């Protein structure tokens, strides 16, 4: 069953349960019967827009509210493809979305990423109109709690910009492999790039999780000083396994620079 439809059905069933409305009672409101309604709510028959409208009227909840509640289930918010394209089609706009996780001023954004003031204001205004950004204080802008849980992944633009960002992270990581171990105290363990079928992904995921745990344990053991305070001189950084340095302002500026000259900055 489609994941979005499943979420909608779960929302409807939860409202029925919360209000102690039986399937028989709801079936009467919908001019249906217990068996048909049961099949519908359990995903055994197709949910139509007419069905959704009927549930909306019977529950006294606007259809838009039911859909929004379904979108936010499990902490995931699925924005429209149009909104995702708007954010991801321009590296500067994607970066603004990322850094607005914390309260930030327009001046700070201009300074950190060498952006034009008009572009920053235009993007923030658009975000505010879409309910993505609000003002927690005078001159400050921040993502709404709902926006912080937005789940991307519907468009080519998203995967294009993520691939470019991963490429920059990976290259930067490789170029710094010879750095002192202290340099690697902070690292991002979220880089996963592979072309797999869904079944292969499911099979590999648990193996990766287990392997990550084993490597992390060995790393921690090797990092502990011996009883006399010394460390094992035989251990050295040979590779960074499924890990890259975290995304910081420097990495984000590299992303902007990689898109030049099509992207306009202040210099």
HULINHU-V672208 format. One line per field, one symbol per residue. psi: psi as a letter, one per 30 degrees, with the letter a starting at -180 (. if undefined). A space follows every 10 residues. Layout:
psi = ???
This chain:
psi = kkeeeeeeee eeeeeeeegh kleeeeeeeg haleeeeeee fggflkklee eeeeeeeefg kkeeeeeeee egkggkkjll eeeeeeeffj eeeeeeeefg flkkleeeee eeghlkeeee eeeeeeeeeg gekljflkgk klkleeffgk jlgfleeeee eeeeeeeeee eeeefgfflk fffgekljgg jjjkjlleee eeeeeeeeee eeeeeeeeee effkllegfl ljffkljflj jhklkljaee eeeeeeeffl gfkkaf.
